[in-house]
Amino acid sequence: MSYEELFQRNLGIFTDAEQEKIRNARVVIVGCGGIGGTLAIVLARSGVGHFVLMEPDTYQPSNLNRQISCFARTLGKNKAVCIRESILEINPEAEVIVYERALEPGEIEAVAKLGDVIAPVMDEWPLSLTALEVIRKQGKPAIMAYPVGALGRVSVFLANSPSVAECLAMPFGFGYQELKEYTTRPEARRLSQYYVTDGGWREDWFDQWTVGKLPHAQLCTMVWITSCLAAMEVLKLITGKWKPVVAPYYWHVTPNGAGVKKWGWGRRMVSRWSRTQWAQQHLSQLGKSKRLLRLFTRMLE
């Protein structure tokens, strides 16, 4: 089968020239789990012809509830290798380069140069945040996509976007190691009350997660919806056909609706405040006060 036969239905929407842009595009996906794996498959079915995939982990039984190429027969196999096999089953002509290892913070710029659009969607959130910011400053379009239970968020970061830390209410100016230490502190995790209010997490699960006893709660439906929106943003960037949702604007999806929202001034204030020594010393007090937590959560809306 020819490329034209495989993606003929696209031509009812894209022009020949636009589809050729999709065919020639090179997308780098770092992290091939729930988001990254689904993103790759959707883009392959859209006709993207070149991929660079990076992933150190193998499929485990806990991945079966949401990861697109995780089956009983693929358990124990590297995720990126399985995604490559799935892509080539869709489009045998696709070029898929696989790195069966983790991204190192010091090589983010070099890896970003391998593609036209970069999606750092690793499970390790501090590394994803660091990569998004480095790529933004580098001038390459970077895709942010993350689900939290019943909540999904997607945005494109460009050179003229606000900093990633300001949009996501992380300490401004923190490097990878500082973010890693910060995001594993139980008192810092307790500030993510929207995991419960928007993401639908049970409070007992959230409490156990804050102290590192339980993993992120995730639903296949929201993981795949978030991935599909991320894929649409990639196609917008490649073809220029539609206006991408660029930070500080972002897709906000819950079971009750979806739309484009804007990260506001409150997040920027929190980002600047949380980097201060005073804030670092008083996080535990903030986490113990329900009134202060409610106020903090409202500032993030």
Buried (B, 14 or more C-beta within 10 A) or exposed (E): EEBEEBBEEBEEEBEEEBBBBBBEBBBBBBBBBBBBBBBBBBBBBBBBBBBBBBBBBBBEEEBBEBBBBBEEEBEEBBBBBBBBBBBBEBBEEBEBBBBBEBBEBEEBEEBBEBBBBBBBBBBBBBBBBBBBBBBBBBEBBBBBBBBBBBBBBBBBBBEEBBBBBBBBBBBBEBEBEBBBEBBEBBBBBBBBBBBBEBBBBEEEBBBEBBEEEBEBBBBBEBBBBBBBBBBBBBBBBBBEEEEBBBBBBBBBBBEEEEEEBEBEEBBBEBBBBBBEEEBBEEBEEBBEEEEEBEEBBEBBE
